Amino acid sequence: MRNARKRSHREVADTLRERIRKGELKAGDHMPTQSRLAEEFCVERGTIRQALRILHDEGLLTPAGRGAPARVAETSPLAAGADAASGLPQPTVSALGPRITEAFAAEHVRIDALSLTAESLMLALAEPLRLVHENRIAPRSVTARILLPARNIELAFPRGVEEDEEGRIHRRWLEQRNAQGHVLKHNLLNLRRSHGIDVTVAFRALPFTPPLKLYVLNGVEAHFAYYRVTKREEEFEEANMEMYDALGTESVLFGFEGRAGARDEAFVEQSANWFDALWNTISSPLTLST
């Protein structure tokens, strides 16, 4: 039955992600075709492509072949619970959410993030925001500072395998950076309107491509992951683009907590100092364009 309201690509991605999590779509299964999904969700095929791109970037889908739909990845990060139980580092998409949720249990929440885009942080905020809206946690203030690459620099990645004379790959990254930043900012500022929480969200631009992502939470823990750069193909603006890109949500996240000992405490302190230095010196104001 057709829905009365057309779903956004993120809502479609949420539904498909849940099917993967529940095992309705199993590892190795082909995804339904884009035309079939478009008919099911009553949306345009462009919306489906955007939804599938989100799941691919999260490491849930393999790249689609020519004429063949993507498959559910054999090593889906949604199945990484065993790693969490063993204490081993996990992919960012699995590991960051619980740490952000715990950080939101504090009276005053402070998140400093440095990354290529705001995707991982945006996804990780879903659970603590849900708990706030259910009145299960109630911080008095939330401060988020996010460092992202400046729009006009030549990125080390993503970049084309061949020269991208029309700048499609850079344009794709910039659209993602801005869209994810807007969603993150909107979701956090909404806490001010709905719950009276004092919220501050600020972005600044870096003059370089970060080789890693860093999250400093409440000044007491730090988590970082090296960007894993890979060669892949993606359709964008009706063209197949071969590129070197970073799979940020799949990057393994290493965590350090000050209470764990002197070594971890020093790492957290130095991470916070490094972030502050970048924020206060070589970064510049960043405006998220629409």
Secondary structure, DSSP 4 states (H G I P E B T S, - for coil): ---SSPPPHHHHHHHHHHHHHHTSS-TTPBPPPHHHHHHHHT--HHHHHHHHHHHHHTTSBPPPBTTB--BB-TT-GGGTHHHHHHT--EEHHHHHHHHHHHHTTSSEEEEEEE-SSSHHHHHHTHHHHHHHHTTS---SEEEEEEEEE-TTS--SSSEESS--TT-HHHHHHHHHHHHHHHHHHHHHHHHHHHH--EEEEEEEEESS--SEEEEEETTTEEEEEE--EEEEEEEETTEEEEEEEE-GGGSEEEEEEGGG-HHHHHHHHHHHHHHHHHHHTT-EE-----
